[in-house]
Amino acid sequence: MYLIRSGAIEGYEKLVYQLGYNPHKIMQQLGMSSAQLREPEALISYVKVAELLELTAQACNDPIFSLKLAAKQTAMAIGELVLSTSQQPTLRESIQFSNEHMRLHARGVHLALTVRGEIAEIHLNFDFTNANGLQQLILLSVAQIYNALTALLGEINPLLKMDLQTHLQEQDRTAIPNYSAHLNVGSTFNGIHFPSAWLDRENRNSDQMLQEHFNKRIQLLESIYPEDLQAQVRYICSNLLSSGECSIERVSAALNLHPRVLQKRLKSEGTSFSHLLQLTRTMTAQQQLLYGSLSVMDIALNLGYSEASVFCRNFKKWTGLSPRQWSVPILPRIPLIPGITTTEKNLTAIATFLKQ
């Protein structure tokens, strides 16, 4: 099944409204609702997203709708994948990491790095199609790759180009000033190209990207859990796990607290950062094991472990069972939870089930 994080189309409803149309009516035609877009980490049908973008472009009579959507997003539209990618030493390693772990963001899309002399190309390929084609999805995806690379490079560079096999009208190109000078239309492939010498450049702005992400997410958290510090800590931990940078320093910075202040407040509530981190890892691992679609190694990576054996040892210490032993007996009895997320709602649902 082809799935993608709903955060990939973050800002969709707002943009449709700005263009003078009703996004809910468009979504209803495909059996979708705005509720599916509220949790950015929820997984939704990739094919449906492609259909939604095509239908929206037609309804709004806007052939570059998806480029406009991407222009309003940041690199964080790709979610935690871009955070983990930013921790890699060089651009080459970031691209390799992204392709190897693309399933953290979407399943059914691949990146292929090709070097042709002084030019490096990133080719975008999908495993599926639909009756209306994938033109809007291609526009969105290429622009999101451009956004991510710009963030990794730490600058807007005129040598970073977006390759599109399609052709665009001149008025459409000028309608997106963020991208107009970087578009290479009528290309032989869909993707990105840039000087191959950049591949060995060190990545920049990784800390800035992390802080930008959590500044945005903490606003959401405060609206959902205004007085629940533990819920906020667990949420931030769940987002930081895959980056391998889940430390009290990172979490306290996201909460705009000194680490010692955070520890003191948690202690006054009868808990600690290490306990909440373990709880988050346990719940996240249990949730991902329920669906059976990820290997133990993939789950280990999602939790910030470099080796599956370390994860397995810790999981057995937490639960008394190995990952395989834990998942087999309860899988037939567990109710499906809409969206594979790490939200409090789903963590609570799993915890409640395990107590039955």
N, C-alpha and C positions, 0 to 999 in steps of 0.2 A: 504494500500500500504506500502511495506517495503522500508524504505529509510535510508540512512546513509550519514554523512558528507563526502565530498570528501577528506577532510584532513586526513581521516583514512588511505588512501593509499599514503600519502605524501612521496615523494621520489621514487615513482613507476617507472617513466620514466627514471630517472637517473640510477637506479639499473639495469633495463633491458639493457640500453646502455652499462653499465659496464660489463654485461655478454655477450656482443657481438651481441645483437639482437635489432630489431627495434620495440619500444613500439607502435608506431603509426599504424603499420601494424597489430599488435595483436589487438589493440583496434578497428580498423576498422572492423574486423571480427564480432564484437558484436554491430556495429553501434555506437560506442563511439568515442569521440575525446578528444584530450589533453585540449581543451578549458574547458571541464567539471571539470578539476582538478586544474584550476588556482585559483579559490576562495575556500579556505579550508572550509568555512561555507556553501557552496552550497550543497543542498541535491540531491543525485543521487540514482538510484535503488540499493538496497542492494543485490538483486538477481543478477543483472548485475555485481556488484563488485565481488561476489562469483564466477561467471562464468569467469570473467576476470582473477582472480587469478589462477583458475584451468587451463585455457587455456595458461596462461603465464608460469606456471610451466611445462606444457607439451612442449611448444614451446622452452623453454630454457633447457629442459631436466634436471630440477632441482627440486627434490621433496621437498626441504626445502626452496623454493623461498620466501615464506611468512615469515618464521623465519628470513631470511636474511634481508627482508624489515623492519621488526619490530626492528631488531638489529641496524638499521641505524636511527631509529626514537627516539624521546624522549617521555616522558609522555604526552606531549602536542599534540600528534597525536589524543588524545581523545577530544581535544579542550577545550572549556570553562567549560565543565563538570568537568574536573579534577581540574580546578581552584576553582570551587565551592566546590568540594569534599575536597580539601585541607584545606578549612576553617572550616571544622567540627572538633570538639574537639578531638575525638578518631578515631582509625582505624575502630572500629565496626560501629560507626555512619557514617563514610565515605562510607563504603560498603553499608549500608542501604540507604544513600542518593543517591549513584550512581544508585542503582537498581530502586529507586523510580523515578529518573529523567533521566533514560537512554535515553528517547526519545529526549533529547537535543542533543544527539550524534547519536543515531540510533534507528530505530523502527523495532522491530522484533527479539530482543535479550533480554535475561533476565539473571540475576545473582541470584543464590540461595546460601545463607550462611548456612552451616551445621556444627555443633560442635560435634565432636566425642571424648569425653574425653579431652585429651591434644592436639588434632589436630583440627584445623578449616579448612574447605574446602569451596571453592567458586566454584560452579558448573556453567558452561556456557551452556545455552540452546537457540536454535533458533526456531522460529515459522514457518520456511520454509525450503525447500530443493530444489535441482534442479537435472537434469539428471546426471550431472557429480559429484554430491556430494558437500560437504562443507569442505573437508579436509584442503585446503589452507586457507580458511576463519577461520577455527578453529585454525590453527597454528598462524595466524596473531593475532586473538583476544586474545588467551591465553597469547601470548608474550606481547601484549599491556597492559593487566591487570598486568602482572609481572612488566613491566616498571613503571606503575602508582603506584603500591604498593611499589616498591623500592624507588620512589621519595617521597612518603608519609612517609616511614620509615626513610629516610635520610641516608640509607646505603645499600650496597650489602651484604645480609646475606645468608649464605649457607643453612639455614633452610627454606628459601622461595623457594618452588618447583613448577614447571610447570607440571601439569598432562595431559598426552596425551594418548588417547586410542589406537592410532596408534603406530607402531613400526618404529624405524629409524635405518638405517645402521650406523655402527660405524664411517665410513668416513664422513657421514653427520653430526653426532653429533659433531665431532671435527672441522667441518668447521665453526661452530658458537661458538667461545670461550666465548662470552658474556653469553651464555646460557647453554653450555654443562654440567656444574656441577650442573645445576638446573633442568635438564630434568628428569622426571619420566615417561618413556614410558611404554606402555602396561598397563596403569592404568585402573581403572574401570569407570573413568569419565574424561571429559575434563574441565580443570580449574586450580586452584591453591590450594596448601595447605601450612600451616605454623602453628607454635605453637599457640594454642588458647589463651595463656596468652598475646599475642600481641594485642588482640582485644581491650584491654582497655589502650593501650599505646597512648600517645599524638602524634598527627601528627607533623612532622617537615617540614622545608623548604618551607612553603607555600609562604612566601615573595619571596624566591629565584625562585620558579616556576613562579610566576607572572612576575618577572623581566625578566626571561629568555624568557617567551612568548612574552612580549612586545618589548624586544630588537630585536627579530626576526621579529615581525610584523612591527615595526617602519621602518626597512630597506625596507620592501615592500611598506609601505606608502610613504616614501620619493621618491621612484622611480615612484609612481603613482601621488602623489600630492607634488612635490618638494617644492612649495612655498605656499601651502594652509594649514595654521596652523589650521583653523577651521575644515577642513575636517579630519585632523589628530586627533584632539580632539574628534570629533564625532565618529570616527572609534574606538578609544580606549574605549570611553564610552560604545559603543555598545557591546564590548567584555567583559567589566567589570560588566555590569548591573546584570547578573544572579548571580554573586558572592556576591552581596550585599556590595561590597567594592568599589563602584564607587565614589570616592572622588577626589577633586582637588589635594590632596597630591599624590594619586595613579597615576592619569593621568600625572601630571607634572613630577613625577619620571620616568614614561615610556618615556617621551619626553626629559629626562635629563635636565629639567628646574626647577628652584625654583618656588614654587607655586605663590609667589608674582610677579615673572617675567612673568609667564604665564598669570596671571590676567592683568598685565599691557599691555602686547602685545595684548591680546584680547580686552581690553578697547580701545586701539588705533585703532582697527578695528571696533569699534562700537558695540561690543557684550560682553558677559561675559560667564564664565564657567557655571553658573547656567542656563543661557538661552540655551546654547548648549546642556546641559544635558537634559533639558526639551524637546528640539526639538528632540533629539535622542530617548528619551522614547516615545514621541508621534508617531514618524515615525515608530519605531519598533513595537509598539502596533498596529498601523493601518495596517502595513504589515502583522502581524500575524493574525489579525482579518479577513483579506481578504480571507484567505485560509480555515477558519472555522474548522481546524483540531485540534486546541488546545482549551481547556476550558479557561474560564476567569481566573481561579485560576492558571493554567499553565502559562498563559501570565503574570500574576502578579508576579509569581516566576521568570520568565525570565527577568523581569524588576527590580528585586531586592526587591520586596515587599513581606512581610510575610503574608499579608492578602489581599484577593480579594477586600474587601470593600474599603480599602485605595486606591488601584489602580483605582477602579471605580469612586471614588470621584474626584481624580486627573484628570482622563481622561475626565470627564464631564467638569471640570474646563478648561482644555486645548481646548476642541473641542465644548463644548456646548451640547454634546450628551453623553448618556451612551454608553458603548462598544456595547451593543446589538443594540441600536438605530442606531449607526454609521455604523455597518457592514451590516445590512439587506438591506437598500435601494440601496447601490452601488454595492453589491456583484455580481448581475447579469450582471453589465455593465463593471466591471473591467477586463482588459485583463490579462491573466496569465503572470507572470514574471518568466522566467526560473530560477530555483533554489531559495529556500527559504533562502535568505541571508540578511545580514544587510550592504551590500556594498553601496557605494555612488550611484552607478548606479541604484540600485533598490529604494533607498530612493528618488532619484531625480524623478524616474518614477512615484512613488506614489504621490509625491508632485505635479508633473505636472498634473496628472490625477485629483487630488482633486481641482485644480484651474479651470478645464473645466466647 
